[in-house]
Amino acid sequence: MKKYEKIIESILLICAVVATLSVFLITLFIFKEGLPILKEYGITNFLFGKTWSPTNGYYGAFPMIIGSISVTLGALIIGVPMGITCAVFLAEIAPKHIVKVFKPAIELLAGIPSVVYGFFGLSILVPFIRIHILPIVQKLNPDAYTSGYSILAGAIILAVMILPTIVNVSENAIRSVPVEYKQGSIALGASHFETITKVIIPAARSGIIASVVLGMGRAVGETMAVILITGNMPKVPGSLLDSVSTLTGTIAMEMGYATPMHQKALFATGIILFMFIMLLNITATGTMKRLGAK
């Protein structure tokens, strides 16, 4: 018996070492390829330069950084309230027969390929924005124009894509709140709604924040759907209806035909994306620890 336990422990150790080593090697490779151009072109010029024209030797990544941030923030603004509200509904309000219908449907969203979301946005959402949203905006600003490929289109599609993550993790966090909290709140005279908003959700906030962080990571790293509906224009946007290019979209579209120097610039873009996600994870971890300590 001890022999089998040692074998299993060895297998688990090997798996852990391989996983850690893989992350280390990927990180080393990205930095090895991307750091030379950051040194040559200048980190400040690369981060804050507003012109991305590799054929002319301009590698300003600022438009893609702003594009990624704007699309991700838009997705969170739309998706987080919807996801948390849906999780509360499934965990605390909906009857079991309703949950049996809605929960599998939401989980099914996670299994749909991103390219399908992109085609849906390309066929339905982009024309809708151009035909129906643009005239409304033009009443306020006659000079406004959009082809439909925009931050708004990308934010809406990404909001739908991150819903399963936010809903499932938030629902599990809400269901894990001890039932005594709910019973005690109701026994003290609080209504069901007050119990949800003032007792259950605050008690589950660390799990809810984790769901938002996971959803944000999905939104930042999404590529195919964003490529199809944001317009891929490397310029700083002025409104939600402007076309943008994201970090992931630029890497995916240009890596296939990039020259050696252009490739290094794309790897440097990958470094920015890597550091952004690391900073996001560190911030989220610190936030959850502070909330857990309270």
C-alpha positions as CSV (number, residue, x, y, z in Angstrom):
1,M,0.0,0.0,0.0
2,K,2.8,2.4,0.9
3,K,4.4,1.6,-2.4
4,Y,1.4,2.7,-4.4
5,E,1.1,5.9,-2.3
6,K,4.7,6.7,-3.1
7,I,4.1,6.1,-6.8
8,I,1.0,8.4,-6.7
9,E,3.0,11.1,-4.8
10,S,5.8,10.9,-7.4
11,I,3.3,11.3,-10.3
12,L,1.7,14.3,-8.6
13,L,5.1,15.8,-8.0
14,I,6.0,15.3,-11.6
15,C,2.8,17.0,-12.8
16,A,3.3,19.9,-10.5
17,V,6.9,20.4,-11.7
18,V,5.9,20.1,-15.4
19,A,3.1,22.7,-14.9
20,T,5.4,25.1,-13.1
21,L,8.3,24.6,-15.5
22,S,5.9,25.2,-18.5
23,V,4.8,28.5,-17.1
24,F,8.4,29.5,-16.4
25,L,9.6,28.5,-19.9
26,I,6.7,30.4,-21.6
27,T,7.5,33.5,-19.5
28,L,11.2,33.2,-20.3
29,F,10.6,32.8,-24.0
30,I,8.2,35.8,-24.2
31,F,10.6,38.1,-22.3
32,K,13.6,36.8,-24.3
33,E,12.0,37.7,-27.6
34,G,10.3,41.0,-26.5
35,L,12.8,42.7,-24.3
36,P,15.3,43.6,-27.0
37,I,12.9,45.9,-28.9
38,L,11.8,47.5,-25.7
39,K,15.4,48.4,-25.0
40,E,16.1,49.5,-28.5
41,Y,12.8,51.4,-29.2
42,G,12.4,52.6,-25.6
43,I,9.8,51.4,-23.1
44,T,8.2,54.8,-22.9
45,N,7.9,55.1,-26.7
46,F,6.5,51.7,-26.9
47,L,3.9,52.1,-24.2
48,F,2.8,55.6,-25.0
49,G,3.5,55.9,-28.7
50,K,0.2,56.4,-30.6
51,T,1.4,55.2,-34.0
52,W,1.5,51.5,-34.8
53,S,3.0,51.1,-38.3
54,P,5.6,48.3,-38.2
55,T,6.4,48.7,-41.9
56,N,7.5,52.2,-41.2
57,G,9.3,51.4,-38.0
58,Y,6.7,52.8,-35.6
59,Y,5.8,50.5,-32.7
60,G,3.5,52.6,-30.4
61,A,1.3,50.1,-28.5
62,F,-0.8,52.7,-26.7
63,P,-3.9,52.4,-29.0
64,M,-4.0,48.6,-28.5
65,I,-3.6,49.0,-24.7
66,I,-6.5,51.5,-24.6
67,G,-8.5,49.3,-27.0
68,S,-8.1,46.2,-24.7
69,I,-8.9,48.2,-21.6
70,S,-12.0,49.9,-23.1
71,V,-13.5,46.7,-24.5
72,T,-12.8,44.8,-21.2
73,L,-14.2,47.5,-19.0
74,G,-17.3,47.7,-21.2
75,A,-17.8,44.0,-20.9
76,L,-17.5,44.1,-17.2
77,I,-19.9,47.1,-16.9
78,I,-22.5,45.1,-18.8
79,G,-21.7,41.5,-17.7
80,V,-21.0,41.8,-14.0
81,P,-24.4,43.2,-12.9
82,M,-26.1,40.7,-15.1
83,G,-24.0,37.8,-13.9
84,I,-24.3,38.6,-10.2
85,T,-28.1,39.3,-10.5
86,C,-28.5,36.0,-12.3
87,A,-26.5,34.1,-9.7
88,V,-28.6,35.6,-6.9
89,F,-31.8,34.6,-8.8
90,L,-30.6,31.0,-9.3
91,A,-29.3,30.6,-5.7
92,E,-32.0,32.4,-3.7
93,I,-35.1,33.1,-5.6
94,A,-35.8,30.7,-8.5
95,P,-37.7,27.5,-7.8
96,K,-35.8,24.3,-8.5
97,H,-37.6,23.5,-11.7
98,I,-36.6,26.9,-13.1
99,V,-33.0,26.4,-12.0
100,K,-32.9,23.1,-13.8
101,V,-33.7,24.9,-17.0
102,F,-31.7,28.1,-16.7
103,K,-28.5,26.7,-15.2
104,P,-27.7,24.3,-18.0
105,A,-28.6,27.0,-20.6
106,I,-26.1,29.4,-19.0
107,E,-23.4,26.6,-18.7
108,L,-24.0,25.9,-22.4
109,L,-22.8,29.5,-23.2
110,A,-19.3,28.4,-22.0
111,G,-19.2,25.6,-24.6
112,I,-19.9,27.8,-27.6
113,P,-16.7,28.5,-29.6
114,S,-15.6,32.1,-29.6
115,V,-15.7,32.2,-33.4
116,V,-19.4,31.5,-33.2
117,Y,-19.9,34.5,-30.9
118,G,-17.8,36.5,-33.4
119,F,-20.0,35.5,-36.3
120,F,-23.1,36.3,-34.4
121,G,-21.8,39.8,-33.6
122,L,-20.7,40.2,-37.2
123,S,-24.1,39.2,-38.6
124,I,-26.5,40.7,-36.1
125,L,-24.8,43.1,-33.7
126,V,-22.6,45.1,-36.0
127,P,-25.5,45.9,-38.5
128,F,-27.8,46.7,-35.5
129,I,-25.4,49.3,-34.2
130,R,-24.9,50.8,-37.6
131,I,-28.6,50.9,-38.5
132,H,-30.4,51.5,-35.2
133,I,-27.9,52.9,-32.6
134,L,-26.0,55.3,-34.9
135,P,-29.1,57.4,-35.8
136,I,-29.9,57.9,-32.1
137,V,-26.3,59.1,-31.4
138,Q,-26.4,61.4,-34.5
139,K,-29.3,63.2,-33.0
140,L,-27.0,64.3,-30.2
141,N,-23.9,64.5,-32.3
142,P,-24.5,65.0,-36.0
143,D,-20.8,64.3,-36.8
144,A,-20.9,60.8,-35.2
145,Y,-20.3,57.9,-37.5
146,T,-19.7,54.2,-37.1
147,S,-19.5,51.2,-39.3
148,G,-20.8,49.1,-36.5
149,Y,-17.4,47.6,-35.8
150,S,-16.8,49.2,-32.4
151,I,-16.0,49.1,-28.7
152,L,-19.7,48.7,-28.0
153,A,-20.0,45.6,-30.2
154,G,-17.0,44.0,-28.6
155,A,-18.1,44.8,-25.1
156,I,-21.6,43.3,-25.6
157,I,-20.2,40.1,-27.1
158,L,-17.6,39.7,-24.4
159,A,-20.2,40.4,-21.7
160,V,-22.2,37.4,-22.9
161,M,-19.0,35.3,-23.1
162,I,-18.0,36.0,-19.5
163,L,-21.5,35.4,-18.1
164,P,-21.1,31.6,-17.5
165,T,-17.9,32.2,-15.4
166,I,-19.4,35.0,-13.3
167,V,-22.8,33.2,-12.8
168,N,-21.4,29.8,-11.9
169,V,-18.7,31.0,-9.5
170,S,-20.9,33.6,-7.9
171,E,-23.8,31.1,-7.5
172,N,-21.5,28.6,-5.7
173,A,-20.2,31.4,-3.4
174,I,-23.7,32.4,-2.5
175,R,-24.8,28.8,-1.9
176,S,-21.8,28.2,0.4
177,V,-23.0,31.0,2.8
178,P,-24.2,29.1,6.0
179,V,-28.0,28.9,6.1
180,E,-27.8,30.1,9.7
181,Y,-26.9,33.6,8.4
182,K,-30.1,33.7,6.4
183,Q,-32.3,32.2,9.1
184,G,-30.9,34.6,11.7
185,S,-31.4,37.7,9.5
186,I,-35.1,36.7,8.8
187,A,-35.6,35.9,12.5
188,L,-34.5,39.5,13.3
189,G,-37.2,40.9,11.0
190,A,-35.3,41.5,7.8
191,S,-37.1,40.8,4.5
192,H,-35.8,38.3,2.0
193,F,-34.5,41.1,-0.2
194,E,-32.7,42.8,2.7
195,T,-31.2,39.4,3.7
196,I,-29.8,38.9,0.2
197,T,-28.4,42.4,-0.1
198,K,-27.1,43.0,3.4
199,V,-26.2,39.5,4.6
200,I,-25.7,36.9,1.9
201,I,-24.0,39.0,-0.8
202,P,-21.5,40.6,1.7
203,A,-20.8,37.1,3.1
204,A,-20.1,35.7,-0.4
205,R,-18.1,38.8,-1.7
206,S,-14.8,37.0,-1.9
207,G,-16.2,34.4,-4.2
208,I,-18.1,37.0,-6.2
209,I,-14.9,39.0,-6.6
210,A,-13.1,35.9,-7.8
211,S,-15.8,35.4,-10.4
212,V,-15.3,38.9,-11.7
213,V,-11.5,38.4,-11.8
214,L,-11.9,35.2,-13.8
215,G,-14.4,36.9,-16.1
216,M,-12.0,39.8,-16.6
217,G,-9.2,37.4,-17.5
218,R,-11.4,35.7,-20.1
219,A,-12.3,39.1,-21.5
220,V,-8.7,40.3,-21.7
221,G,-7.5,37.1,-23.3
222,E,-10.3,36.7,-25.9
223,T,-9.1,37.0,-29.5
224,M,-11.2,35.6,-32.2
225,A,-14.5,37.2,-31.4
226,V,-12.8,40.5,-30.8
227,I,-11.0,40.4,-34.1
228,L,-14.3,39.9,-36.0
229,I,-16.3,42.8,-34.5
230,T,-14.1,45.5,-33.2
231,G,-12.7,46.7,-36.5
232,N,-9.0,46.2,-35.7
233,M,-8.0,49.9,-36.1
234,P,-4.9,50.7,-34.2
235,K,-6.0,54.2,-33.1
236,V,-7.0,55.8,-29.8
237,P,-10.8,55.7,-29.6
238,G,-12.9,58.8,-29.0
239,S,-16.2,57.1,-28.3
240,L,-17.9,53.7,-27.8
241,L,-18.7,53.6,-31.5
242,D,-15.1,53.9,-32.7
243,S,-13.2,50.9,-34.0
244,V,-10.3,49.7,-32.0
245,S,-7.6,47.1,-32.0
246,T,-6.7,45.0,-29.0
247,L,-3.4,43.5,-27.8
248,T,-4.5,39.9,-28.4
249,G,-6.2,40.7,-31.8
250,T,-3.0,42.5,-33.0
251,I,-0.8,39.6,-32.1
252,A,-3.1,37.0,-33.8
253,M,-3.6,39.0,-37.0
254,E,0.0,40.2,-37.6
255,M,2.2,37.3,-36.3
256,G,1.7,35.3,-39.5
257,Y,3.3,37.8,-41.9
258,A,5.6,39.8,-39.5
259,T,9.2,40.5,-40.2
260,P,11.8,39.7,-37.5
261,M,11.6,43.1,-35.9
262,H,7.8,43.2,-36.2
263,Q,7.7,39.8,-34.5
264,K,9.8,41.1,-31.6
265,A,7.4,44.0,-31.3
266,L,4.5,41.6,-31.1
267,F,6.3,39.6,-28.4
268,A,6.8,42.9,-26.5
269,T,3.0,43.4,-26.8
270,G,2.7,39.9,-25.3
271,I,4.8,41.1,-22.4
272,I,2.5,44.0,-21.8
273,L,-0.5,41.6,-21.8
274,F,1.3,39.2,-19.5
275,M,2.2,42.0,-17.0
276,F,-1.4,43.3,-17.2
277,I,-2.9,40.0,-16.3
278,M,-0.3,39.4,-13.5
279,L,-1.1,42.8,-12.0
280,L,-4.8,42.0,-12.2
281,N,-4.3,38.7,-10.4
282,I,-2.1,40.2,-7.7
283,T,-4.6,43.0,-7.1
284,A,-7.5,40.5,-6.9
285,T,-5.6,38.2,-4.6
286,G,-4.8,41.0,-2.2
287,T,-8.3,42.3,-2.3
288,M,-9.7,38.9,-1.4
289,K,-7.3,38.5,1.4
290,R,-8.3,41.8,2.9
291,L,-11.9,41.0,2.6
292,G,-11.3,37.6,4.2
293,A,-9.5,39.2,7.1
294,K,-12.5,41.5,7.9
